[in-house]
Amino acid sequence: MRGTASVSVTRIVLQLYIAGRTPRSERAIAVLRRLCEHELAAYECDFSIIDVLADPAQAETHKILATPTLIKEQPLPQRRVIGDLAANPSEVLNALNLPPA
């Protein structure tokens, strides 16, 4: 049983930081959409995509050192996944400490 099993999760807020519209960035966006539409479908899943080339201040504010970086803002505690998100969806959810739908 995972640590989040006893926590009532209804809304998930994610931020994906990318650097330009590269194949790697596009893959990360596709994986994030798939996670929200399938694995997290039972929850209200809000996500934003921030291009650090277009908005370097956001990268500095959130201390983004590599892209892609996925940050789970809500529910707390905040978690980050840095690098390729193409891993098994359950591994990404586990890294973010999120329960599957």
C-alpha positions in Angstrom: 0.0 0.0 0.0 1.4 3.4 -0.9 1.6 6.4 1.4 -1.1 8.3 -0.4 -3.8 5.6 0.1 -5.1 7.3 3.2 -5.1 10.8 1.7 -8.2 12.0 -0.1 -7.0 13.3 -3.5 -9.5 15.1 -5.6 -7.5 17.8 -7.4 -4.0 17.4 -8.9 -2.0 20.4 -10.1 1.0 19.7 -12.3 3.5 22.0 -14.1 5.7 20.7 -17.0 8.8 22.8 -17.8 10.2 22.3 -21.3 12.8 24.1 -23.4 11.3 24.9 -26.8 9.2 22.6 -29.0 11.7 19.8 -29.5 10.8 16.1 -30.0 11.7 15.5 -26.4 9.4 18.3 -25.2 6.6 17.1 -27.4 7.0 13.5 -26.0 6.9 14.9 -22.4 3.7 16.9 -23.2 2.1 13.8 -24.8 3.0 11.6 -21.7 1.6 14.3 -19.4 -1.7 14.5 -21.3 -1.9 10.7 -21.3 -1.4 10.5 -17.6 -4.1 13.1 -16.9 -6.6 11.5 -19.4 -6.0 7.9 -18.4 -4.1 7.1 -15.2 -5.5 10.2 -13.3 -8.9 10.4 -15.0 -10.8 10.0 -11.7 -9.3 13.3 -10.4 -9.5 16.9 -11.4 -6.1 17.2 -13.1 -4.9 20.7 -14.0 -1.6 21.1 -15.8 0.3 23.9 -17.3 3.2 23.8 -19.7 6.0 26.4 -19.2 8.6 27.0 -21.9 11.7 28.1 -20.0 13.1 29.7 -23.2 10.0 31.9 -23.5 9.8 32.5 -19.7 13.2 32.2 -18.1 12.0 34.0 -15.0 9.7 31.0 -14.2 12.6 28.7 -14.6 14.6 30.7 -12.1 11.8 31.1 -9.6 11.2 27.3 -9.6 14.9 26.4 -9.8 14.5 24.5 -13.0 18.0 23.2 -13.9 17.0 20.6 -16.6 14.1 19.9 -18.9 11.7 18.4 -19.1 10.8 18.7 -15.4 7.4 17.8 -14.1 6.4 19.3 -10.8 3.4 18.2 -8.7 2.2 21.3 -6.9 -0.9 19.7 -5.4 -1.6 17.7 -3.3 1.3 18.4 -1.1 4.1 17.5 -0.6 5.6 18.9 -3.8 7.4 16.3 -6.0 9.5 16.5 -9.1 10.3 14.2 -12.0 13.3 15.4 -14.0 14.1 14.0 -17.5 12.3 11.7 -19.8 8.7 11.0 -18.8 8.4 8.1 -21.1 8.9 5.6 -18.3 6.1 3.2 -17.2 3.2 5.4 -16.2 3.0 3.7 -12.8 6.7 4.6 -12.2 5.9 8.3 -12.9 2.9 8.2 -10.6 5.0 6.5 -7.9 7.7 9.2 -8.2 5.1 11.9 -7.9 3.5 10.0 -4.9 0.1 10.0 -6.7 -2.4 7.2 -6.5 -3.7 5.8 -9.9 -7.3 6.4 -10.7 
